[in-house]
């Protein structure tokens, strides 16, 4: 399996509901390093997984929709604990929508899957992997 990874970051504010979250139940900020890994079994006709420039651009557009937002105030996330794991899925699903609409070019239609990893710190991160 071949893969490429592109990277961006987001800064958000949010709070959680539930005792398991301890002090994170209060409004707090988080900065995530965001990696999106695109996979395919065979390289395309240009011998690439996907156009890195387009992948970077589309990841930037997706995280741009979340950047500098208080997620508690976003209608899409009303009543939802926007955990790191949950946000990795949101970003992966939004990237998948863009891929299916052709935003990464025709060659991207041969992608097998995508994994989005959000790094909370140098010691903790969460990922979501999905097929395309």
LUMDOKE-121560 format. One line per field, with one value per atom (N, C-alpha, C): residue in three letters; x, y, z; atom name; residue number from 1. Coordinates in nm, 2 decimals. Layout:
# residues N
code	ALA / ... .
u	X / ... .
v	Y / ... .
w	Z / ... .
site	CA / ... .
pos	NUM / ... .
This chain:
# residues 132
code	UNK / UNK / UNK / UNK / UNK / UNK / UNK / UNK / UNK / UNK / UNK / UNK / UNK / UNK / UNK / UNK / UNK / UNK / UNK / UNK / UNK / UNK / UNK / UNK / UNK / UNK / UNK / UNK / UNK / UNK / UNK / UNK / UNK / UNK / UNK / UNK / UNK / UNK / UNK / UNK / UNK / UNK / UNK / UNK / UNK / UNK / UNK / UNK / UNK / UNK / UNK / UNK / UNK / UNK / UNK / UNK / UNK / UNK / UNK / UNK / UNK / UNK / UNK / UNK / UNK / UNK / UNK / UNK / UNK / UNK / UNK / UNK / UNK / UNK / UNK / UNK / UNK / UNK / UNK / UNK / UNK / UNK / UNK / UNK / UNK / UNK / UNK / UNK / UNK / UNK / UNK / UNK / UNK / UNK / UNK / UNK / UNK / UNK / UNK / UNK / UNK / UNK / UNK / UNK / UNK / UNK / UNK / UNK / UNK / UNK / UNK / UNK / UNK / UNK / UNK / UNK / UNK / UNK / UNK / UNK / UNK / UNK / UNK / UNK / UNK / UNK / UNK / UNK / UNK / UNK / UNK / UNK / UNK / UNK / UNK / UNK / UNK / UNK / UNK / UNK / UNK / UNK / UNK / UNK / UNK / UNK / UNK / UNK / UNK / UNK / UNK / UNK / UNK / UNK / UNK / UNK / UNK / UNK / UNK / UNK / UNK / UNK / UNK / UNK / UNK / UNK / UNK / UNK / UNK / UNK / UNK / UNK / UNK / UNK / UNK / UNK / UNK / UNK / UNK / UNK / UNK / UNK / UNK / UNK / UNK / UNK / UNK / UNK / UNK / UNK / UNK / UNK / UNK / UNK / UNK / UNK / UNK / UNK / UNK / UNK / UNK / UNK / UNK / UNK / UNK / UNK / UNK / UNK / UNK / UNK / UNK / UNK / UNK / UNK / UNK / UNK / UNK / UNK / UNK / UNK / UNK / UNK / UNK / UNK / UNK / UNK / UNK / UNK / UNK / UNK / UNK / UNK / UNK / UNK / UNK / UNK / UNK / UNK / UNK / UNK / UNK / UNK / UNK / UNK / UNK / UNK / UNK / UNK / UNK / UNK / UNK / UNK / UNK / UNK / UNK / UNK / UNK / UNK / UNK / UNK / UNK / UNK / UNK / UNK / UNK / UNK / UNK / UNK / UNK / UNK / UNK / UNK / UNK / UNK / UNK / UNK / UNK / UNK / UNK / UNK / UNK / UNK / UNK / UNK / UNK / UNK / UNK / UNK / UNK / UNK / UNK / UNK / UNK / UNK / UNK / UNK / UNK / UNK / UNK / UNK / UNK / UNK / UNK / UNK / UNK / UNK / UNK / UNK / UNK / UNK / UNK / UNK / UNK / UNK / UNK / UNK / UNK / UNK / UNK / UNK / UNK / UNK / UNK / UNK / UNK / UNK / UNK / UNK / UNK / UNK / UNK / UNK / UNK / UNK / UNK / UNK / UNK / UNK / UNK / UNK / UNK / UNK / UNK / UNK / UNK / UNK / UNK / UNK / UNK / UNK / UNK / UNK / UNK / UNK / UNK / UNK / UNK / UNK / UNK / UNK / UNK / UNK / UNK / UNK / UNK / UNK / UNK / UNK / UNK / UNK / UNK / UNK / UNK / UNK / UNK / UNK / UNK / UNK / UNK / UNK / UNK / UNK / UNK / UNK / UNK / UNK / UNK / UNK / UNK / UNK / UNK / UNK / UNK / UNK / UNK / UNK .
u	0.09 / 0.00 / 0.09 / 0.06 / 0.13 / 0.06 / 0.13 / 0.06 / 0.14 / 0.07 / 0.13 / 0.05 / 0.12 / 0.06 / 0.09 / -0.02 / -0.01 / -0.05 / 0.00 / -0.02 / -0.07 / -0.15 / -0.19 / -0.22 / -0.28 / -0.31 / -0.44 / -0.51 / -0.62 / -0.61 / -0.68 / -0.69 / -0.84 / -0.89 / -1.04 / -1.06 / -1.18 / -1.22 / -1.34 / -1.36 / -1.47 / -1.48 / -1.58 / -1.60 / -1.66 / -1.65 / -1.71 / -1.81 / -1.90 / -2.00 / -1.96 / -1.96 / -1.94 / -1.82 / -1.84 / -1.74 / -1.60 / -1.60 / -1.48 / -1.38 / -1.43 / -1.35 / -1.29 / -1.33 / -1.27 / -1.27 / -1.16 / -1.16 / -1.18 / -1.17 / -1.20 / -1.35 / -1.43 / -1.57 / -1.59 / -1.49 / -1.50 / -1.45 / -1.49 / -1.44 / -1.29 / -1.22 / -1.08 / -1.04 / -0.92 / -0.87 / -0.78 / -0.77 / -0.69 / -0.63 / -0.50 / -0.44 / -0.40 / -0.44 / -0.41 / -0.32 / -0.22 / -0.15 / -0.23 / -0.27 / -0.36 / -0.28 / -0.28 / -0.22 / -0.33 / -0.32 / -0.42 / -0.33 / -0.35 / -0.28 / -0.37 / -0.33 / -0.41 / -0.34 / -0.42 / -0.36 / -0.42 / -0.34 / -0.38 / -0.29 / -0.35 / -0.27 / -0.17 / -0.21 / -0.12 / -0.11 / 0.01 / 0.03 / -0.06 / -0.09 / -0.17 / -0.08 / -0.14 / -0.06 / 0.05 / 0.05 / 0.17 / 0.26 / 0.24 / 0.33 / 0.32 / 0.20 / 0.18 / 0.05 / 0.04 / -0.08 / -0.19 / -0.16 / -0.25 / -0.17 / -0.22 / -0.15 / -0.13 / -0.01 / 0.02 / -0.03 / -0.01 / -0.06 / -0.21 / -0.29 / -0.43 / -0.47 / -0.40 / -0.43 / -0.41 / -0.30 / -0.27 / -0.37 / -0.41 / -0.51 / -0.65 / -0.69 / -0.82 / -0.82 / -0.71 / -0.70 / -0.71 / -0.64 / -0.64 / -0.78 / -0.86 / -0.99 / -1.08 / -1.07 / -1.15 / -1.12 / -0.99 / -0.96 / -0.99 / -0.98 / -1.02 / -1.16 / -1.25 / -1.39 / -1.40 / -1.30 / -1.31 / -1.21 / -1.11 / -1.01 / -1.07 / -1.01 / -1.05 / -1.20 / -1.26 / -1.40 / -1.42 / -1.53 / -1.57 / -1.67 / -1.63 / -1.71 / -1.85 / -1.85 / -1.97 / -2.08 / -2.04 / -2.14 / -2.17 / -2.11 / -2.13 / -2.25 / -2.35 / -2.47 / -2.44 / -2.34 / -2.31 / -2.27 / -2.23 / -2.18 / -2.26 / -2.38 / -2.47 / -2.49 / -2.46 / -2.48 / -2.39 / -2.28 / -2.18 / -2.05 / -1.99 / -1.86 / -1.76 / -1.70 / -1.61 / -1.47 / -1.46 / -1.33 / -1.24 / -1.11 / -1.01 / -1.05 / -1.10 / -1.14 / -1.25 / -1.35 / -1.46 / -1.42 / -1.33 / -1.29 / -1.21 / -1.13 / -1.06 / -1.15 / -1.27 / -1.37 / -1.43 / -1.47 / -1.53 / -1.44 / -1.31 / -1.22 / -1.20 / -1.19 / -1.18 / -1.30 / -1.42 / -1.54 / -1.56 / -1.52 / -1.53 / -1.42 / -1.31 / -1.21 / -1.27 / -1.33 / -1.38 / -1.49 / -1.57 / -1.68 / -1.61 / -1.50 / -1.43 / -1.37 / -1.31 / -1.25 / -1.36 / -1.48 / -1.58 / -1.64 / -1.63 / -1.67 / -1.57 / -1.45 / -1.34 / -1.24 / -1.25 / -1.16 / -1.01 / -0.98 / -0.84 / -0.80 / -0.88 / -0.86 / -0.91 / -0.91 / -0.96 / -0.87 / -0.74 / -0.65 / -0.69 / -0.75 / -0.78 / -0.90 / -0.97 / -1.08 / -1.02 / -0.89 / -0.84 / -0.79 / -0.81 / -0.76 / -0.84 / -0.78 / -0.84 / -0.89 / -0.82 / -0.86 / -0.79 / -0.83 / -0.77 / -0.77 / -0.66 / -0.65 / -0.62 / -0.70 / -0.67 / -0.63 / -0.52 / -0.46 / -0.46 / -0.51 / -0.50 / -0.41 / -0.30 / -0.20 / -0.23 / -0.27 / -0.30 / -0.17 / -0.07 / 0.06 / 0.16 / 0.28 / 0.39 / 0.38 / 0.28 / 0.26 / 0.13 / 0.03 / -0.10 / -0.16 / -0.23 / -0.30 / -0.40 / -0.49 / -0.60 / -0.62 / -0.66 / -0.68 / -0.82 / -0.86 / -0.98 / -0.94 / -0.96 / -0.93 / -1.06 / -1.07 / -1.19 / -1.15 / -1.24 / -1.22 / -1.28 / -1.24 / -1.30 / -1.37 .
v	-0.12 / 0.00 / 0.12 / 0.22 / 0.34 / 0.45 / 0.55 / 0.65 / 0.78 / 0.89 / 1.02 / 1.09 / 1.18 / 1.25 / 1.40 / 1.47 / 1.62 / 1.67 / 1.79 / 1.83 / 1.98 / 2.01 / 2.14 / 2.15 / 2.25 / 2.26 / 2.34 / 2.32 / 2.40 / 2.44 / 2.55 / 2.60 / 2.62 / 2.55 / 2.55 / 2.58 / 2.61 / 2.61 / 2.52 / 2.45 / 2.36 / 2.33 / 2.26 / 2.20 / 2.07 / 1.99 / 1.85 / 1.84 / 1.74 / 1.70 / 1.56 / 1.54 / 1.41 / 1.42 / 1.35 / 1.35 / 1.29 / 1.20 / 1.15 / 1.26 / 1.37 / 1.48 / 1.57 / 1.55 / 1.64 / 1.78 / 1.85 / 2.00 / 2.04 / 1.95 / 1.98 / 2.00 / 1.98 / 2.02 / 2.17 / 2.24 / 2.39 / 2.42 / 2.54 / 2.59 / 2.60 / 2.54 / 2.54 / 2.54 / 2.58 / 2.58 / 2.46 / 2.42 / 2.31 / 2.35 / 2.31 / 2.33 / 2.19 / 2.15 / 2.02 / 2.03 / 1.94 / 1.92 / 1.81 / 1.84 / 1.75 / 1.69 / 1.56 / 1.48 / 1.41 / 1.42 / 1.34 / 1.25 / 1.12 / 1.02 / 0.96 / 0.96 / 0.91 / 0.78 / 0.67 / 0.54 / 0.49 / 0.42 / 0.34 / 0.22 / 0.12 / 0.00 / 0.02 / 0.09 / 0.11 / 0.26 / 0.30 / 0.44 / 0.47 / 0.59 / 0.63 / 0.64 / 0.68 / 0.69 / 0.79 / 0.88 / 0.97 / 0.92 / 0.80 / 0.74 / 0.82 / 0.86 / 0.93 / 0.87 / 0.89 / 0.85 / 0.95 / 1.08 / 1.19 / 1.31 / 1.41 / 1.54 / 1.60 / 1.61 / 1.66 / 1.81 / 1.89 / 2.03 / 2.03 / 1.95 / 1.95 / 1.90 / 1.79 / 1.73 / 1.84 / 1.91 / 2.01 / 2.12 / 2.17 / 2.27 / 2.23 / 2.11 / 2.06 / 2.04 / 1.99 / 1.97 / 2.11 / 2.21 / 2.35 / 2.40 / 2.37 / 2.42 / 2.36 / 2.23 / 2.16 / 2.21 / 2.22 / 2.26 / 2.41 / 2.49 / 2.63 / 2.65 / 2.56 / 2.57 / 2.55 / 2.49 / 2.47 / 2.57 / 2.62 / 2.70 / 2.82 / 2.85 / 2.97 / 2.97 / 2.86 / 2.85 / 2.79 / 2.84 / 2.77 / 2.67 / 2.54 / 2.44 / 2.42 / 2.47 / 2.46 / 2.55 / 2.65 / 2.74 / 2.70 / 2.59 / 2.55 / 2.46 / 2.50 / 2.41 / 2.27 / 2.24 / 2.10 / 2.01 / 2.08 / 2.00 / 2.02 / 2.07 / 2.10 / 1.97 / 1.98 / 1.87 / 1.75 / 1.77 / 1.66 / 1.69 / 1.59 / 1.61 / 1.60 / 1.71 / 1.72 / 1.67 / 1.54 / 1.48 / 1.48 / 1.45 / 1.44 / 1.34 / 1.22 / 1.11 / 1.15 / 1.22 / 1.27 / 1.36 / 1.46 / 1.56 / 1.49 / 1.39 / 1.32 / 1.26 / 1.21 / 1.15 / 1.26 / 1.37 / 1.48 / 1.53 / 1.55 / 1.59 / 1.49 / 1.36 / 1.25 / 1.25 / 1.26 / 1.25 / 1.37 / 1.49 / 1.61 / 1.60 / 1.54 / 1.52 / 1.42 / 1.31 / 1.21 / 1.27 / 1.36 / 1.43 / 1.50 / 1.57 / 1.65 / 1.56 / 1.45 / 1.35 / 1.30 / 1.26 / 1.21 / 1.31 / 1.44 / 1.55 / 1.59 / 1.53 / 1.55 / 1.66 / 1.71 / 1.82 / 1.79 / 1.66 / 1.62 / 1.56 / 1.58 / 1.54 / 1.40 / 1.37 / 1.24 / 1.12 / 1.14 / 1.04 / 1.00 / 1.09 / 1.06 / 0.96 / 0.93 / 0.84 / 0.69 / 0.67 / 0.54 / 0.52 / 0.62 / 0.61 / 0.50 / 0.43 / 0.32 / 0.37 / 0.46 / 0.51 / 0.63 / 0.68 / 0.80 / 0.78 / 0.83 / 0.83 / 0.97 / 1.02 / 1.16 / 1.14 / 1.20 / 1.19 / 1.33 / 1.35 / 1.48 / 1.46 / 1.54 / 1.53 / 1.64 / 1.59 / 1.69 / 1.74 / 1.66 / 1.70 / 1.61 / 1.62 / 1.53 / 1.39 / 1.37 / 1.24 / 1.18 / 1.25 / 1.20 / 1.24 / 1.14 / 1.17 / 1.07 / 1.10 / 1.01 / 1.01 / 0.90 / 0.88 / 0.82 / 0.85 / 0.79 / 0.74 / 0.62 / 0.56 / 0.52 / 0.55 / 0.51 / 0.47 / 0.39 / 0.35 / 0.46 / 0.47 / 0.56 / 0.49 .
w	0.00 / 0.00 / 0.00 / -0.09 / -0.10 / -0.02 / 0.03 / 0.11 / 0.10 / 0.11 / 0.13 / 0.25 / 0.32 / 0.43 / 0.41 / 0.43 / 0.44 / 0.58 / 0.61 / 0.75 / 0.75 / 0.86 / 0.88 / 1.04 / 1.08 / 1.23 / 1.24 / 1.36 / 1.40 / 1.54 / 1.57 / 1.71 / 1.73 / 1.83 / 1.86 / 2.01 / 2.05 / 2.19 / 2.20 / 2.31 / 2.33 / 2.48 / 2.52 / 2.65 / 2.64 / 2.74 / 2.74 / 2.85 / 2.82 / 2.93 / 2.97 / 3.11 / 3.16 / 3.26 / 3.37 / 3.48 / 3.43 / 3.33 / 3.28 / 3.23 / 3.19 / 3.14 / 3.24 / 3.37 / 3.47 / 3.44 / 3.46 / 3.44 / 3.29 / 3.20 / 3.06 / 3.03 / 3.14 / 3.12 / 3.11 / 3.16 / 3.14 / 3.00 / 2.95 / 2.82 / 2.83 / 2.72 / 2.71 / 2.57 / 2.54 / 2.40 / 2.37 / 2.25 / 2.20 / 2.07 / 2.05 / 1.93 / 1.88 / 1.76 / 1.71 / 1.58 / 1.57 / 1.45 / 1.38 / 1.25 / 1.18 / 1.06 / 1.06 / 0.95 / 0.87 / 0.74 / 0.66 / 0.57 / 0.58 / 0.51 / 0.40 / 0.28 / 0.17 / 0.12 / 0.10 / 0.06 / -0.07 / -0.14 / -0.25 / -0.28 / -0.34 / -0.37 / -0.48 / -0.58 / -0.70 / -0.72 / -0.77 / -0.80 / -0.93 / -0.95 / -1.06 / -1.19 / -1.30 / -1.42 / -1.42 / -1.32 / -1.30 / -1.19 / -1.15 / -1.04 / -0.91 / -0.88 / -0.75 / -0.68 / -0.55 / -0.47 / -0.50 / -0.49 / -0.51 / -0.52 / -0.59 / -0.60 / -0.46 / -0.42 / -0.28 / -0.27 / -0.37 / -0.36 / -0.34 / -0.42 / -0.40 / -0.26 / -0.22 / -0.09 / 0.02 / 0.01 / 0.11 / 0.11 / -0.01 / -0.03 / 0.03 / 0.01 / 0.06 / 0.21 / 0.26 / 0.41 / 0.47 / 0.41 / 0.46 / 0.46 / 0.36 / 0.35 / 0.45 / 0.47 / 0.57 / 0.72 / 0.75 / 0.89 / 0.90 / 0.79 / 0.80 / 0.84 / 0.81 / 0.86 / 1.01 / 1.07 / 1.22 / 1.30 / 1.23 / 1.30 / 1.36 / 1.48 / 1.56 / 1.59 / 1.61 / 1.64 / 1.78 / 1.85 / 1.97 / 1.92 / 1.93 / 1.87 / 1.95 / 2.07 / 2.15 / 2.08 / 2.00 / 1.94 / 1.80 / 1.75 / 1.61 / 1.60 / 1.51 / 1.50 / 1.47 / 1.39 / 1.35 / 1.47 / 1.58 / 1.70 / 1.82 / 1.81 / 1.92 / 2.00 / 2.13 / 2.22 / 2.20 / 2.13 / 2.10 / 2.17 / 2.24 / 2.29 / 2.17 / 2.14 / 2.03 / 2.07 / 2.10 / 2.14 / 2.02 / 2.05 / 1.95 / 1.85 / 1.90 / 1.81 / 1.72 / 1.78 / 1.70 / 1.59 / 1.63 / 1.53 / 1.42 / 1.45 / 1.34 / 1.24 / 1.29 / 1.20 / 1.12 / 1.18 / 1.11 / 0.99 / 1.02 / 0.92 / 0.81 / 0.84 / 0.74 / 0.65 / 0.71 / 0.64 / 0.54 / 0.59 / 0.51 / 0.39 / 0.42 / 0.31 / 0.21 / 0.26 / 0.17 / 0.08 / 0.13 / 0.05 / -0.06 / -0.03 / -0.13 / -0.24 / -0.20 / -0.29 / -0.39 / -0.33 / -0.41 / -0.51 / -0.48 / -0.57 / -0.67 / -0.66 / -0.76 / -0.72 / -0.60 / -0.56 / -0.56 / -0.55 / -0.56 / -0.69 / -0.79 / -0.93 / -0.96 / -1.08 / -1.13 / -1.07 / -1.06 / -1.01 / -0.87 / -0.79 / -0.65 / -0.64 / -0.75 / -0.75 / -0.72 / -0.74 / -0.71 / -0.57 / -0.49 / -0.35 / -0.28 / -0.19 / -0.12 / 0.02 / 0.08 / 0.21 / 0.26 / 0.37 / 0.43 / 0.58 / 0.64 / 0.79 / 0.83 / 0.92 / 0.98 / 1.12 / 1.16 / 1.29 / 1.35 / 1.47 / 1.54 / 1.66 / 1.66 / 1.76 / 1.87 / 1.99 / 2.09 / 2.16 / 2.16 / 2.21 / 2.16 / 2.21 / 2.17 / 2.23 / 2.32 / 2.38 / 2.36 / 2.29 / 2.28 / 2.15 / 2.08 / 1.95 / 1.93 / 1.84 / 1.80 / 1.65 / 1.59 / 1.45 / 1.42 / 1.29 / 1.24 / 1.10 / 1.07 / 0.94 / 0.87 / 0.74 / 0.66 / 0.52 / 0.46 / 0.32 / 0.24 / 0.11 / 0.02 / -0.09 .
site	N / CA / C / N / CA / C / N / CA / C / N / CA / C / N / CA / C / N / CA / C / N / CA / C / N / CA / C / N / CA / C / N / CA / C / N / CA / C / N / CA / C / N / CA / C / N / CA / C / N / CA / C / N / CA / C / N / CA / C / N / CA / C / N / CA / C / N / CA / C / N / CA / C / N / CA / C / N / CA / C / N / CA / C / N / CA / C / N / CA / C / N / CA / C / N / CA / C / N / CA / C / N / CA / C / N / CA / C / N / CA / C / N / CA / C / N / CA / C / N / CA / C / N / CA / C / N / CA / C / N / CA / C / N / CA / C / N / CA / C / N / CA / C / N / CA / C / N / CA / C / N / CA / C / N / CA / C / N / CA / C / N / CA / C / N / CA / C / N / CA / C / N / CA / C / N / CA / C / N / CA / C / N / CA / C / N / CA / C / N / CA / C / N / CA / C / N / CA / C / N / CA / C / N / CA / C / N / CA / C / N / CA / C / N / CA / C / N / CA / C / N / CA / C / N / CA / C / N / CA / C / N / CA / C / N / CA / C / N / CA / C / N / CA / C / N / CA / C / N / CA / C / N / CA / C / N / CA / C / N / CA / C / N / CA / C / N / CA / C / N / CA / C / N / CA / C / N / CA / C / N / CA / C / N / CA / C / N / CA / C / N / CA / C / N / CA / C / N / CA / C / N / CA / C / N / CA / C / N / CA / C / N / CA / C / N / CA / C / N / CA / C / N / CA / C / N / CA / C / N / CA / C / N / CA / C / N / CA / C / N / CA / C / N / CA / C / N / CA / C / N / CA / C / N / CA / C / N / CA / C / N / CA / C / N / CA / C / N / CA / C / N / CA / C / N / CA / C / N / CA / C / N / CA / C / N / CA / C / N / CA / C / N / CA / C / N / CA / C / N / CA / C / N / CA / C / N / CA / C / N / CA / C / N / CA / C / N / CA / C / N / CA / C / N / CA / C / N / CA / C / N / CA / C / N / CA / C / N / CA / C / N / CA / C / N / CA / C / N / CA / C / N / CA / C / N / CA / C / N / CA / C .
pos	1 / 1 / 1 / 2 / 2 / 2 / 3 / 3 / 3 / 4 / 4 / 4 / 5 / 5 / 5 / 6 / 6 / 6 / 7 / 7 / 7 / 8 / 8 / 8 / 9 / 9 / 9 / 10 / 10 / 10 / 11 / 11 / 11 / 12 / 12 / 12 / 13 / 13 / 13 / 14 / 14 / 14 / 15 / 15 / 15 / 16 / 16 / 16 / 17 / 17 / 17 / 18 / 18 / 18 / 19 / 19 / 19 / 20 / 20 / 20 / 21 / 21 / 21 / 22 / 22 / 22 / 23 / 23 / 23 / 24 / 24 / 24 / 25 / 25 / 25 / 26 / 26 / 26 / 27 / 27 / 27 / 28 / 28 / 28 / 29 / 29 / 29 / 30 / 30 / 30 / 31 / 31 / 31 / 32 / 32 / 32 / 33 / 33 / 33 / 34 / 34 / 34 / 35 / 35 / 35 / 36 / 36 / 36 / 37 / 37 / 37 / 38 / 38 / 38 / 39 / 39 / 39 / 40 / 40 / 40 / 41 / 41 / 41 / 42 / 42 / 42 / 43 / 43 / 43 / 44 / 44 / 44 / 45 / 45 / 45 / 46 / 46 / 46 / 47 / 47 / 47 / 48 / 48 / 48 / 49 / 49 / 49 / 50 / 50 / 50 / 51 / 51 / 51 / 52 / 52 / 52 / 53 / 53 / 53 / 54 / 54 / 54 / 55 / 55 / 55 / 56 / 56 / 56 / 57 / 57 / 57 / 58 / 58 / 58 / 59 / 59 / 59 / 60 / 60 / 60 / 61 / 61 / 61 / 62 / 62 / 62 / 63 / 63 / 63 / 64 / 64 / 64 / 65 / 65 / 65 / 66 / 66 / 66 / 67 / 67 / 67 / 68 / 68 / 68 / 69 / 69 / 69 / 70 / 70 / 70 / 71 / 71 / 71 / 72 / 72 / 72 / 73 / 73 / 73 / 74 / 74 / 74 / 75 / 75 / 75 / 76 / 76 / 76 / 77 / 77 / 77 / 78 / 78 / 78 / 79 / 79 / 79 / 80 / 80 / 80 / 81 / 81 / 81 / 82 / 82 / 82 / 83 / 83 / 83 / 84 / 84 / 84 / 85 / 85 / 85 / 86 / 86 / 86 / 87 / 87 / 87 / 88 / 88 / 88 / 89 / 89 / 89 / 90 / 90 / 90 / 91 / 91 / 91 / 92 / 92 / 92 / 93 / 93 / 93 / 94 / 94 / 94 / 95 / 95 / 95 / 96 / 96 / 96 / 97 / 97 / 97 / 98 / 98 / 98 / 99 / 99 / 99 / 100 / 100 / 100 / 101 / 101 / 101 / 102 / 102 / 102 / 103 / 103 / 103 / 104 / 104 / 104 / 105 / 105 / 105 / 106 / 106 / 106 / 107 / 107 / 107 / 108 / 108 / 108 / 109 / 109 / 109 / 110 / 110 / 110 / 111 / 111 / 111 / 112 / 112 / 112 / 113 / 113 / 113 / 114 / 114 / 114 / 115 / 115 / 115 / 116 / 116 / 116 / 117 / 117 / 117 / 118 / 118 / 118 / 119 / 119 / 119 / 120 / 120 / 120 / 121 / 121 / 121 / 122 / 122 / 122 / 123 / 123 / 123 / 124 / 124 / 124 / 125 / 125 / 125 / 126 / 126 / 126 / 127 / 127 / 127 / 128 / 128 / 128 / 129 / 129 / 129 / 130 / 130 / 130 / 131 / 131 / 131 / 132 / 132 / 132 .
